[in-house]
Amino acid sequence: MIPIQNLYYLLCYAWNRLPEEAEARAVSGQAFRRPLPLLARVLLSGTRRLLHLGLPTAYAERTAELPELRGRVLLTPTLSQDLLRRGRAVCAVDELTPDTPLAGLLRGTLHQLGRSRALPPELRREIRQTLRRFPAAVAAVPLSAASLRTVRRLRPGGLGGFLLNVCELLHRSALPMPDAAGQARFRDFRRDEPLMARLFEQFVRNFYRLEQRLFRVSSETIAWQAAAETPEALALLPAMITDTSLECPARKIILDTKYYAAALKRHHDQARLISPHLYQLYAYLQNQPARPGQQLEGILLYPAAAQAVNLRYTLGGHPVRVVTIDLNQPWEGIAAALLGLLAE
């Protein structure tokens, strides 16, 4: 189980964003026992910064009865009400407004959090204070799957995209009570293994993308070095997509992350590496064309839970490491350990 304080860094890198210094200090200076207060604090901090910078604006159509002609004149309501005789008309006008889907979602989510008894009273008070800073034109939109889809379709980037990810995680963490009128209870999303596996993979890849300059970092598709009687038969082969590929002229590292409780499992009282994980990495290495003068390497990376592992092999002529990283240590140790993997 990843400590709450380290979740902030994991989420920042997973969503391809360097941690903000002031935000990191605010997070590290508080004792969080559950993810919900951490997510609320991060959402509050980011929303404050967005309000300080100025909410993004967009054009929205407003329909109104006006004493002059503006935008598009809507003839049906204008004529049915005999407005022209009085020198008026119903018009549809495009106006620049801060009432965007993202702003509405942020206001609605903070409004829901500000009423949640699962948060400390001081944090709820800060949320209510921040809500007063929203322009009156911004209508609160409740956090829901539908409102998230609406904002996601607009593809917000930067800070807005990061805050949308926080809202999505808050939505995933909320479980409705059997009584629909009751309060929501929250689950610890760290127990959602598919979600955490995806976050761990994105965290490692984006950490290397942001924190070092020697290697080009990507996720790539490796073509099978195979032949078949027909193209249709070749198309049936499963895709080989790496979690993280790090490449420079002298080295290429294929790094596969596995979010498992242990890097070893017991079989007939004998500890063994997990076969499918090793086979998968071996297939990547064997089907990756070698470039002249470039060493091809493989790494299987697990979060350390049951035990620490640091094993080295040569498989098919390629150096391979099976290693764990302790996510329970201070963040500085995690960052140093990840960078250390590239130096060895």
N, C-alpha and C positions, 0 to 999 in steps of 0.2 A: 504494500500500500504506500503510494507516494505521499510524503508529508505535504500538508496543505500549502505551506510556504513555497515549496518547490513547484507546485502546480501552476503558479503564476508564470514562472519562467517557461515551463513546458508549453503552456497554452500560447504564450507570446511567440515562441519560435515555431510552434506547430502552425500558427496562422501567419507565419512569415513576417514577423514584426519584432524589431529589437525592443527589449524592455525599456520603458521610460524610467529615467533615474529617480524622479520625484515619486512616481507611482511605486517603484520597487521599494523605496524607503518606507512609504506608507504601508505597504503590504508586509514587509519584514518586521516592522515595528509593532505589529499586532499579533496576538495569539489566536489564530483561527483553529477551531476544532472540527469544522465541517466545511465542505466546499461552498455551500450557499452564501455565507457571509463574505467569503473571498470573492465570489463572482459578483455579488452586489457591490462590494467595494471597488472592484475593477470597473464595473459598468458606471458607477457613480463618478469615479475619477475621470474616465474617458469622456463621459457626457459633459462634465464641467469644462474640460479642455475644448470640446467641440463648441459649447456655448460661448466660451471666451474668444475663440477664433471666429465665431459667427456661423450659425447654422446654414448649411447649403440651401439655396433657394431654387425654385423651379416654377415654370409657368403652369397655371391652372385656370380652367375656364370657369368664369362666374357669370351667372344669369341674373339680370336685374332690370327693373324698370327705370329708365333714365330720361332726363329732359333733353338729351342730345344723342345723336347717332354715333355709336362707338362699336367697333368690332363687327359682329354679324347681327343683323336685324332679324329677329324671329317673327316672321309675318303672322303666323297663325295666332299666337297669343296677343300680338299687337292689334290685329284687326278685330279679333273677337271681343276685345275689351274697348274697342273704339278709342285707342290711345292717341292716334294721330291727330284727331280733332282737338285734343288738349295739348298738342306739341310734345308728346312723350312716345316712347317705344320700348319694347322689351328687347334687350340686346344680350348677346353672349360675348363676353370680353375676356381675353387672355391677360391674366395679371401675375406678376412675379410675387411669389409668396414663400414663406418659410414652412408652410404646412405641407411638407413632403411625407411620403410613406415612412421613411427612416425616422424623421423627427417625431412623427406620431407614434411609431413603435417604441422609441426610446422613452417618450413621455408616459405611454401606457404601461410599459414594463416597470418603470420606476414607481409609478402610482401603485401598481400591485405590490411591489416590494415594500413600499412605505407603509403598507397595511399589514405586512406579514409579521406575526408574532414569533416566527422562527429567527428573526434578526434582532440584534441588541437594540435597546431603545435609542441609544446615541446615534447609531447608524441610520435608524428610521428617521430621526429628527433631521439629520444631514440630507437625507433624500428629499424630505418635504421642503426643506429650504431651497434645494436645487430646483425642484419642480416650479417654484415661484419665478424662476429666471426664464422659463420658456415664454416665448411670445404668445399673447392671447390667441393669435390666429392658429396656433398649432393645436389640433384636436388629438386627444389621447386615443390611441388604438390599442385595445387589449392584446396581450401576448398570446398568440395562437398559431397553429400550423398554417392557417390561411394567411394571416398577416405576415408571417415569416416568408412564405412563398412570394407574396407580393413584393416585398423589399428585395428578396434574393434575385428576382427577375430583373431588377434595375442594376445589378452588378456593382454595388458600391465598393469603392476601393479605399485604401488608406485607413485612417482612423474609423471612418464609418463602417467599412467592411469588418474591421476587428470587433467593433461593438455589436454588429449583427451576429457574429459568431458567438459572442458572450450571451446574447439573447437566446440564440438557438440552444446553447448548453443549459441555460436556465429553464427553457421549455422542456428539454429532455429530462431534467432533474425533478420536475414537478409531477406528482402522481395525484389525481383527483381522489378525494375521499368517496366511499360508497354513496354517501349522501351528496347529491350534486350541489346542494346549497351550502355544504360545509366548506371548511378551509382546505387548502391544499397541503399535503405533506410532501416532504422532499426526500429523495433518495440520494445516496452517495454515488455519483456517476463513476467513481473510480472502480466500482465493482462491475461496471459494464465492460467486459473484456473486449468485445469487437470494437467498441468506441475507443478504449484506451490503446488497443493495438494500432489503430489508425492514427491516433494522436502521437503515439510514441514514434511511429515511422516518420510522420511529418516533422516532428520535433528534431529528430536526428538529422534528417536531410536539410532542413532549413537552418539548423545551427551551423552546419558546415558551410552552407551557402553564404551565411552572413558573417561568420567569425574567422574565416581564413581565406587567403587569396592564392595559395599555391595550386590548388586543384579546382578544375571546373566541375561543378556539382549538377547532377541531373538524375532523373529516373528514365531509364531507356528500355526499349524493346530489343531483345537479342533474337536474331534469326537462327533457327535450327540449321545446323550443318548436316542436312539430310537430303536424300533423294527419294522420289516415289514415282510410281508408274504414271500418275496423273496429278495435275495441279490441285484437283479436288481432294485427293488423298493428303497432300501436303497441308491443305487448309484445315484439316482435322486435328493437326498437332496443336497442343495447348500453347497459349502465348507465354513467353518468358519475359516478364517485366520486372526489372530490378527495383528494389526499394530506394537504393542510393548508389549511384556510380560516381566515383571521384577519379578524375583523370588529369594528368599532367604529362609532359613529354617522356619522363622516365618511368612513371608508374601509373597503373590503373587499378583501383580497388573497387571491387563489387561488395557492397556492405548490405547484408540482409538483417533486418530487425525482427525479433520474435518476442512478443509480449507474453511470456509464459512464467509460471510461478518458479520454474527451475530449468536450468540448461541441461540437466541430466534427469533421467527417469530410471527407476529400478525395474529390472527384469530378472526373475529368478534370483533375487537377492544380489544382483550384480548391477552396479550403476553403469548406464550407457548414455551416449549422446542420442538425441532424438533423431531417428533415421530420416524421416521425410525432410527435415530441415537441412541436414547435411547433403542428402541427395539433390535437393533443389539447388543449393549453392554450387555443388559439383557440376551439375548440368549447365549452369550459367557459365562457369569457367571453361568447360570443355567446348562450348559452342561460341565462345567469344573469340573472334579472330585476333591473333597477336600482331601487334605492330612492331617493326624492327626497333630494337633497343629499348622497348617498353616492357617492364615487368608487370605481369598480371597477378593480382592477389585477391584473396577472399576473406571476409570477416563475417562471422555470425555473432550478433550482438543481442544479449539478453539483459533485462533489468535484474539485478541481484536480489533475490528473495530468500530462497532456501539456503543457498550456498554461493560463494564466489568461485568463479571458474576462469582460468587463463591457460588455454591449451594451444599448442602450435603443431601443425602438421605440414607435410608436403603431399599434396594430392594431385595426381596427374601432372606432376612437374611444377605445380603452383603453390606458393606459400598460403596457408589457410590458418586463421585464428578463430577459436571459439572463446568468447570472452564475455564477462558480465560487467555491468556498470552499476554502482551503488547509488540509487536515486534517493536514498535516505540520508545522505551526507549533505553538508552545506553546499549551496549552489556553486561556489567557487571551485570546490573539489570536483563536482560533476563536469563543469566546463573544462577544467584541466585534464580530466580523464579522457574526455572526448577528443580533445586536441592531441593528447598523448598517443592515441591510437594511430594517428597519421605519422607520428615521428618514429615509430618502432618498425 
